[in-house]
Amino acid sequence: MTNKNGITFRTQDLTKNYVTGETVVQALRGVTLEIPKGAMVVLLGPSGSGKSTFLNIIGGLDSPTSGEVFFKRDQLSAYSEKQLTLFRRNNVGFVFQAYNLVPSLTALENVALVTDISPDPIPPMEALNAVNLGDRAQHFPSQLSGGEQQRVAIARALAKRPEVLLCDEPTGALDSETGIVVLKALRDVNRQYGATTIIITHNASIADMADRVIYFGDGQLVDVKVNDSPIAPEEISW
């Protein structure tokens, strides 16, 4: 559950510009925001509104043009490339729309890949059980459905025991029934392991399961809504 006494991320006047030739695209325009520890957060907004750019910056995959990013008490925006690599390795689990599983490895072996480089990993089988896939541990990706592959990807992210789980359109390639199973896996991981979970989606109905909903538009923060009564994924009207 959300711990209102702690902040996982804080940004101050965050901007990001991309330069192509003589054209400057302002992907983020002065975003100031706090994300509480342990929260389930949904980012909403149209394509090009800055959601993925924001996620990439707080995840240490990209750097801001100006402004500051704090991870707990540390100024992430001042980190060196080496520090950012260690931050991503030790603190962040990523889940994308593409599952990015290794075809020649079983589900269990795919999850085990990250445990070799993690300082305090969760046993791969425990991670698979957390997303209700223990019985599919010895199956290869080609033997799994899209939803099962995405849950393996979630288990792989979880196995690092991350403080943060960043998900960019994790249900984007899935039908509603399968998407709800994946969202339930994310919710269970958030509740059981306390990972601050941030989900980018175009599906506004998913916002009903979040503790906090952040709306982006044209690179800016449009609104933040706190949801005191999040619904279960199974109750979502897709």
Secondary structure, 3 states (H helix, E strand, C coil): CCEEEEEEEEEEEEEEEEEECCEEEEEEEEEEEEEEECCEEEEECCCCCCHHHHHHHHCCCCCCCEEEEEECCEEHHHCCHHHHHHHHHHHEEEEECCCCCCCCCCHHHHHHHHHCCCCCCCCHHHHHHHCCCHHHCCCCHHHCCHHHHHHHHHHHHHCCCCCEEEEECCCCCCCHHHHHHHHHHHHHHHHHHCCEEEEECCCHHHHHHCCEEEEEECCEEEEEEECCCCCCHHHCCC
